Amino acid sequence: MNDQNPRQSPDWVEDVKTEVSGMAKEGINHPSTKPVLTGAAIGAAAGFILPVISIPVGLIAGAGFALYQRIKK
């Protein structure tokens, strides 16, 4: 019985590629763009405040986490 949710499939790379290409094509109108940009901003702010991580690392981590949250839904 294969009743898995497509977002929970083991082929998450295809889900990420689809989401990122949709964001690239639609720009700010894509439903994932705003949450990913918000996550990037929060990560960059954390990188600015915390001495352990830098701003670019925080930005990438924040954007990656937000994208992961969108993909796993």
N, CA, C and O atoms as CSV, one atom per row, in Angstrom:
chain,resi,resn,atom,element,x,y,z
A,1,MET,N,N,0.850,-1.167,0.000
A,1,MET,CA,C,0.000,0.000,0.000
A,1,MET,C,C,0.898,1.233,0.000
A,1,MET,O,O,1.716,1.413,0.902
A,2,ASN,N,N,0.743,2.074,-1.009
A,2,ASN,CA,C,1.576,3.260,-1.144
A,2,ASN,C,C,0.708,4.504,-1.028
A,2,ASN,O,O,0.325,5.095,-2.038
A,3,ASP,N,N,0.396,4.904,0.208
A,3,ASP,CA,C,-0.433,6.078,0.419
A,3,ASP,C,C,0.361,7.194,1.089
A,3,ASP,O,O,-0.159,7.928,1.929
A,4,GLN,N,N,1.632,7.306,0.701
A,4,GLN,CA,C,2.470,8.362,1.250
A,4,GLN,C,C,2.066,9.711,0.693
A,4,GLN,O,O,1.615,9.825,-0.447
A,5,ASN,N,N,2.235,10.728,1.516
A,5,ASN,CA,C,2.096,12.098,1.063
A,5,ASN,C,C,3.273,12.392,0.142
A,5,ASN,O,O,4.405,12.068,0.503
A,6,PRO,N,N,3.065,12.991,-1.031
A,6,PRO,CA,C,4.180,13.228,-1.944
A,6,PRO,C,C,5.293,14.076,-1.328
A,6,PRO,O,O,6.449,13.936,-1.728
A,7,ARG,N,N,4.987,14.936,-0.384
A,7,ARG,CA,C,5.998,15.768,0.258
A,7,ARG,C,C,6.877,14.963,1.217
A,7,ARG,O,O,7.943,15.434,1.614
A,8,GLN,N,N,6.448,13.764,1.592
A,8,GLN,CA,C,7.223,12.935,2.496
A,8,GLN,C,C,7.953,11.825,1.757
A,8,GLN,O,O,8.462,10.891,2.377
A,9,SER,N,N,8.005,11.923,0.451
A,9,SER,CA,C,8.687,10.896,-0.327
A,9,SER,C,C,10.187,10.984,-0.097
A,9,SER,O,O,10.695,12.043,0.273
A,10,PRO,N,N,10.896,9.897,-0.310
A,10,PRO,CA,C,12.341,9.923,-0.101
A,10,PRO,C,C,13.071,10.766,-1.137
A,10,PRO,O,O,14.243,11.094,-0.949
A,11,ASP,N,N,12.404,11.118,-2.217
A,11,ASP,CA,C,13.042,11.908,-3.258
A,11,ASP,C,C,12.820,13.398,-2.987
A,11,ASP,O,O,12.198,14.093,-3.791
A,12,TRP,N,N,13.320,13.878,-1.871
A,12,TRP,CA,C,13.125,15.272,-1.468
A,12,TRP,C,C,13.918,16.238,-2.335
A,12,TRP,O,O,13.606,17.428,-2.376
A,13,VAL,N,N,14.934,15.745,-3.027
A,13,VAL,CA,C,15.725,16.619,-3.890
A,13,VAL,C,C,14.853,17.164,-5.022
A,13,VAL,O,O,14.959,18.337,-5.379
A,14,GLU,N,N,14.001,16.320,-5.579
A,14,GLU,CA,C,13.098,16.772,-6.635
A,14,GLU,C,C,12.119,17.807,-6.100
A,14,GLU,O,O,11.798,18.771,-6.796
A,15,ASP,N,N,11.638,17.618,-4.865
A,15,ASP,CA,C,10.738,18.594,-4.257
A,15,ASP,C,C,11.430,19.947,-4.099
A,15,ASP,O,O,10.835,20.989,-4.372
A,16,VAL,N,N,12.681,19.926,-3.661
A,16,VAL,CA,C,13.435,21.167,-3.489
A,16,VAL,C,C,13.665,21.834,-4.840
A,16,VAL,O,O,13.495,23.046,-4.970
A,17,LYS,N,N,14.052,21.047,-5.850
A,17,LYS,CA,C,14.278,21.618,-7.178
A,17,LYS,C,C,13.012,22.255,-7.725
A,17,LYS,O,O,13.062,23.341,-8.303
A,18,THR,N,N,11.888,21.593,-7.549
A,18,THR,CA,C,10.618,22.131,-8.026
A,18,THR,C,C,10.269,23.426,-7.306
A,18,THR,O,O,9.838,24.394,-7.932
A,19,GLU,N,N,10.455,23.440,-6.003
A,19,GLU,CA,C,10.121,24.623,-5.202
A,19,GLU,C,C,11.025,25.806,-5.557
A,19,GLU,O,O,10.544,26.924,-5.739
A,20,VAL,N,N,12.317,25.560,-5.654
A,20,VAL,CA,C,13.264,26.636,-5.950
A,20,VAL,C,C,13.065,27.157,-7.375
A,20,VAL,O,O,13.139,28.364,-7.605
A,21,SER,N,N,12.813,26.266,-8.327
A,21,SER,CA,C,12.583,26.742,-9.696
A,21,SER,C,C,11.279,27.534,-9.777
A,21,SER,O,O,11.193,28.511,-10.522
A,22,GLY,N,N,10.274,27.123,-9.022
A,22,GLY,CA,C,9.031,27.900,-8.971
A,22,GLY,C,C,9.247,29.268,-8.365
A,22,GLY,O,O,8.672,30.252,-8.832
A,23,MET,N,N,10.073,29.346,-7.323
A,23,MET,CA,C,10.399,30.628,-6.712
A,23,MET,C,C,11.173,31.508,-7.688
A,23,MET,O,O,10.962,32.720,-7.733
A,24,ALA,N,N,12.064,30.907,-8.464
A,24,ALA,CA,C,12.858,31.673,-9.429
A,24,ALA,C,C,11.980,32.201,-10.561
A,24,ALA,O,O,12.188,33.318,-11.037
A,25,LYS,N,N,11.007,31.413,-10.993
A,25,LYS,CA,C,10.150,31.824,-12.100
A,25,LYS,C,C,9.113,32.861,-11.679
A,25,LYS,O,O,8.885,33.843,-12.384
A,26,GLU,N,N,8.487,32.636,-10.524
A,26,GLU,CA,C,7.389,33.496,-10.099
A,26,GLU,C,C,7.841,34.664,-9.231
A,26,GLU,O,O,7.085,35.615,-9.033
A,27,GLY,N,N,9.037,34.604,-8.724
A,27,GLY,CA,C,9.547,35.692,-7.887
A,27,GLY,C,C,8.785,35.826,-6.588
A,27,GLY,O,O,8.487,34.831,-5.927
A,28,ILE,N,N,8.473,37.045,-6.224
A,28,ILE,CA,C,7.823,37.323,-4.946
A,28,ILE,C,C,6.377,36.818,-4.916
A,28,ILE,O,O,5.781,36.721,-3.843
A,29,ASN,N,N,5.811,36.497,-6.076
A,29,ASN,CA,C,4.433,36.002,-6.128
A,29,ASN,C,C,4.309,34.534,-5.748
A,29,ASN,O,O,3.199,34.052,-5.521
A,30,HIS,N,N,5.417,33.817,-5.675
A,30,HIS,CA,C,5.380,32.406,-5.294
A,30,HIS,C,C,5.104,32.312,-3.793
A,30,HIS,O,O,5.646,33.106,-3.023
A,31,PRO,N,N,4.275,31.360,-3.361
A,31,PRO,CA,C,3.925,31.276,-1.936
A,31,PRO,C,C,5.093,30.962,-1.010
A,31,PRO,O,O,4.998,31.224,0.189
A,32,SER,N,N,6.182,30.414,-1.517
A,32,SER,CA,C,7.314,30.076,-0.648
A,32,SER,C,C,8.348,31.188,-0.550
A,32,SER,O,O,9.217,31.137,0.321
A,33,THR,N,N,8.279,32.178,-1.407
A,33,THR,CA,C,9.321,33.200,-1.440
A,33,THR,C,C,9.362,34.016,-0.151
A,33,THR,O,O,10.432,34.193,0.432
A,34,LYS,N,N,8.236,34.502,0.291
A,34,LYS,CA,C,8.211,35.354,1.479
A,34,LYS,C,C,8.673,34.619,2.739
A,34,LYS,O,O,9.476,35.173,3.490
A,35,PRO,N,N,8.201,33.390,3.003
A,35,PRO,CA,C,8.707,32.700,4.200
A,35,PRO,C,C,10.205,32.402,4.130
A,35,PRO,O,O,10.892,32.457,5.150
A,36,VAL,N,N,10.716,32.087,2.942
A,36,VAL,CA,C,12.146,31.794,2.815
A,36,VAL,C,C,12.965,33.070,3.016
A,36,VAL,O,O,14.010,33.036,3.667
A,37,LEU,N,N,12.505,34.182,2.469
A,37,LEU,CA,C,13.207,35.448,2.687
A,37,LEU,C,C,13.152,35.879,4.153
A,37,LEU,O,O,14.117,36.429,4.684
A,38,THR,N,N,12.023,35.625,4.794
A,38,THR,CA,C,11.916,35.927,6.221
A,38,THR,C,C,12.882,35.073,7.028
A,38,THR,O,O,13.546,35.571,7.937
A,39,GLY,N,N,12.962,33.790,6.698
A,39,GLY,CA,C,13.915,32.909,7.373
A,39,GLY,C,C,15.348,33.350,7.153
A,39,GLY,O,O,16.169,33.275,8.068
A,40,ALA,N,N,15.658,33.812,5.942
A,40,ALA,CA,C,17.003,34.300,5.651
A,40,ALA,C,C,17.309,35.543,6.478
A,40,ALA,O,O,18.417,35.687,6.994
A,41,ALA,N,N,16.341,36.436,6.606
A,41,ALA,CA,C,16.547,37.655,7.394
A,41,ALA,C,C,16.738,37.336,8.873
A,41,ALA,O,O,17.589,37.931,9.534
A,42,ILE,N,N,15.953,36.403,9.390
A,42,ILE,CA,C,16.101,36.013,10.789
A,42,ILE,C,C,17.455,35.355,11.016
A,42,ILE,O,O,18.115,35.619,12.021
A,43,GLY,N,N,17.869,34.505,10.091
A,43,GLY,CA,C,19.178,33.871,10.208
A,43,GLY,C,C,20.316,34.874,10.138
A,43,GLY,O,O,21.297,34.757,10.873
A,44,ALA,N,N,20.191,35.865,9.252
A,44,ALA,CA,C,21.219,36.898,9.155
A,44,ALA,C,C,21.273,37.729,10.424
A,44,ALA,O,O,22.357,38.090,10.884
A,45,ALA,N,N,20.117,38.036,10.995
A,45,ALA,CA,C,20.092,38.787,12.256
A,45,ALA,C,C,20.738,37.975,13.377
A,45,ALA,O,O,21.470,38.516,14.206
A,46,ALA,N,N,20.460,36.672,13.393
A,46,ALA,CA,C,21.085,35.816,14.409
A,46,ALA,C,C,22.600,35.766,14.194
A,46,ALA,O,O,23.365,35.754,15.158
A,47,GLY,N,N,23.029,35.738,12.939
A,47,GLY,CA,C,24.461,35.751,12.647
A,47,GLY,C,C,25.122,37.047,13.056
A,47,GLY,O,O,26.297,37.062,13.421
A,48,PHE,N,N,24.369,38.143,12.996
A,48,PHE,CA,C,24.902,39.439,13.411
A,48,PHE,C,C,25.030,39.513,14.924
A,48,PHE,O,O,25.997,40.067,15.447
A,49,ILE,N,N,24.045,38.949,15.628
A,49,ILE,CA,C,24.016,39.036,17.097
A,49,ILE,C,C,24.946,38.017,17.746
A,49,ILE,O,O,25.671,38.350,18.684
A,50,LEU,N,N,24.931,36.794,17.262
A,50,LEU,CA,C,25.715,35.731,17.881
A,50,LEU,C,C,27.144,35.729,17.347
A,50,LEU,O,O,27.351,35.777,16.134
A,51,PRO,N,N,28.114,35.675,18.225
A,51,PRO,CA,C,29.505,35.695,17.759
A,51,PRO,C,C,29.967,34.354,17.174
A,51,PRO,O,O,31.013,34.291,16.528
A,52,VAL,N,N,29.210,33.306,17.392
A,52,VAL,CA,C,29.619,31.976,16.955
A,52,VAL,C,C,29.457,31.794,15.448
A,52,VAL,O,O,30.268,31.123,14.810
A,53,ILE,N,N,28.403,32.397,14.876
A,53,ILE,CA,C,28.157,32.250,13.437
A,53,ILE,C,C,28.268,33.611,12.758
A,53,ILE,O,O,28.085,34.646,13.399
A,54,SER,N,N,28.564,33.609,11.480
A,54,SER,CA,C,28.662,34.864,10.743
A,54,SER,C,C,27.326,35.159,10.050
A,54,SER,O,O,26.426,34.320,10.027
A,55,ILE,N,N,27.219,36.342,9.498
A,55,ILE,CA,C,25.980,36.749,8.831
A,55,ILE,C,C,25.657,35.858,7.632
A,55,ILE,O,O,24.514,35.418,7.509
A,56,PRO,N,N,26.626,35.569,6.731
A,56,PRO,CA,C,26.278,34.699,5.593
A,56,PRO,C,C,25.862,33.289,6.009
A,56,PRO,O,O,24.961,32.702,5.410
A,57,VAL,N,N,26.511,32.754,7.025
A,57,VAL,CA,C,26.144,31.415,7.497
A,57,VAL,C,C,24.736,31.436,8.089
A,57,VAL,O,O,23.946,30.524,7.848
A,58,GLY,N,N,24.425,32.460,8.851
A,58,GLY,CA,C,23.085,32.589,9.419
A,58,GLY,C,C,22.029,32.769,8.346
A,58,GLY,O,O,20.937,32.209,8.438
A,59,LEU,N,N,22.356,33.555,7.323
A,59,LEU,CA,C,21.429,33.784,6.218
A,59,LEU,C,C,21.117,32.481,5.494
A,59,LEU,O,O,19.954,32.172,5.237
A,60,ILE,N,N,22.144,31.725,5.170
A,60,ILE,CA,C,21.951,30.449,4.464
A,60,ILE,C,C,21.204,29.450,5.336
A,60,ILE,O,O,20.317,28.742,4.859
A,61,ALA,N,N,21.567,29.395,6.616
A,61,ALA,CA,C,20.896,28.463,7.524
A,61,ALA,C,C,19.427,28.832,7.694
A,61,ALA,O,O,18.567,27.951,7.690
A,62,GLY,N,N,19.130,30.110,7.843
A,62,GLY,CA,C,17.748,30.549,7.996
A,62,GLY,C,C,16.909,30.268,6.762
A,62,GLY,O,O,15.773,29.807,6.868
A,63,ALA,N,N,17.473,30.549,5.586
A,63,ALA,CA,C,16.755,30.285,4.341
A,63,ALA,C,C,16.561,28.788,4.142
A,63,ALA,O,O,15.496,28.345,3.713
A,64,GLY,N,N,17.590,28.012,4.454
A,64,GLY,CA,C,17.485,26.557,4.314
A,64,GLY,C,C,16.440,25.966,5.238
A,64,GLY,O,O,15.680,25.081,4.844
A,65,PHE,N,N,16.404,26.459,6.477
A,65,PHE,CA,C,15.417,25.955,7.430
A,65,PHE,C,C,13.997,26.312,6.987
A,65,PHE,O,O,13.091,25.483,7.071
A,66,ALA,N,N,13.808,27.541,6.519
A,66,ALA,CA,C,12.479,27.957,6.064
A,66,ALA,C,C,12.049,27.149,4.842
A,66,ALA,O,O,10.887,26.758,4.730
A,67,LEU,N,N,12.983,26.901,3.930
A,67,LEU,CA,C,12.653,26.090,2.751
A,67,LEU,C,C,12.307,24.665,3.166
A,67,LEU,O,O,11.370,24.070,2.634
A,68,TYR,N,N,13.060,24.121,4.112
A,68,TYR,CA,C,12.761,22.776,4.624
A,68,TYR,C,C,11.349,22.735,5.232
A,68,TYR,O,O,10.605,21.780,5.008
A,69,GLN,N,N,10.992,23.749,5.985
A,69,GLN,CA,C,9.661,23.789,6.583
A,69,GLN,C,C,8.577,23.813,5.516
A,69,GLN,O,O,7.515,23.219,5.699
A,70,ARG,N,N,8.835,24.495,4.404
A,70,ARG,CA,C,7.854,24.550,3.315
A,70,ARG,C,C,7.765,23.220,2.580
A,70,ARG,O,O,6.679,22.815,2.166
A,71,ILE,N,N,8.885,22.542,2.413
A,71,ILE,CA,C,8.922,21.281,1.659
A,71,ILE,C,C,8.249,20.158,2.445
A,71,ILE,O,O,7.544,19.335,1.862
A,72,LYS,N,N,8.455,20.116,3.741
A,72,LYS,CA,C,7.949,18.969,4.508
A,72,LYS,C,C,6.449,19.011,4.724
A,72,LYS,O,O,5.891,18.024,5.202
A,73,LYS,N,N,5.768,20.095,4.402
A,73,LYS,CA,C,4.321,20.184,4.580
A,73,LYS,C,C,3.587,19.253,3.660
A,73,LYS,O,O,2.357,19.205,3.684
